[in-house]
Amino acid sequence: MRTTIILSLTGFGLLALSAPVLADDITIAVAGPMTGPVASIGEQMKRGAEAAAAAINDAGGVDGRKIKIVIEDDACDPKQAVTVANLIVGQQIKYVDGHACSGSSIPASDVYAENNVLMMSPASSNPALTEKGHATIMRLYPRDDRQGEFIAPWIADRYKGKKIAILHDKSAYGKGLASVVKDKLNAGGVTEVMFEGINPGEKDYTAVITKLKSAGAEFVYFGGYHAEAGLILRQAADQGAKFQLMTGDSIATSEFWAMSGQAGEGTLFTFPTDPRRSPSAAKALEQFKGQGYDPEGFTLFSYGVVQAIADGIKRSGSDDPAKIAAALEDGKPVDTVMGPVKFDGKGDILDPRYDINMWSAGKYGPIAK
């Protein structure tokens, strides 16, 4: 479950978790799905955190202190996430870049809050994460309610008069996002022809596709992850079902196209404005270019989390997670690969911006709104 990665100027190799942590080290745990159906997101988080730590260390560290990255695997499973959180607390690690899945982040956050650990998620979007009011729980990623507010009016306008269906995977992330979109559409006078949950991890979604065909669905909004989205599209094509699919941010990974193949052509999804297009990401992009890696999806968000934690330590002049969180929530911008970001008193980022993206020929990019 655990791997320890040491990143420093001298390039130390792997050390066992039992090795003593130097007093001057700043250890950040990256907690996310390193295995399981959404492991590509965990890989993005890992890559981003490692690169950020290397860049900070190469520049002299945090007031001369080096950042160490410890990787923990929650497999996007709530129970495993709580186990991981307790492992992190037991190692006396004070800072967490994670978790990714909202269903993991929400229960894990209670453990961190109780033990004064700063957790900043680069991917979790369910509003409940920060609505609990925990002083040390933050996220460098927009909330679902903001995403719903952004996309529902666009759907209502662009697909006016069309039969709209909404699916979700019953997860905290998927159902939460789908419910927000449903509520916003309903408030705007649009009623869906179908609102239904699927069981993630199944191999056959022909039954729900048959229901979509029977309902005459022309536009389908799906709250869930890339594996199910890709499989639904592929099986829908096999059945001759034609509809426009749109999802949330979780399909910003090349694994979606590997699952869907040509059936994924034209699939739409919302995602925060791609940080790869930010001038602030130029140096990081050069780092990743040297590795032959494209920092898609959540990679740069994870990179930004490490930057934000390092900045909070400098600002507060303390290692106390509560003081660091308070320093980051003071309304002053934090410089990250995404550009300057600000946090509100709940630990959420202010003024998020979104793009509507389309998959085409195996790649995705923003479309004109």
Disulfide bonds with the S-S distance in Angstrom:
Cys76-Cys101 1.97
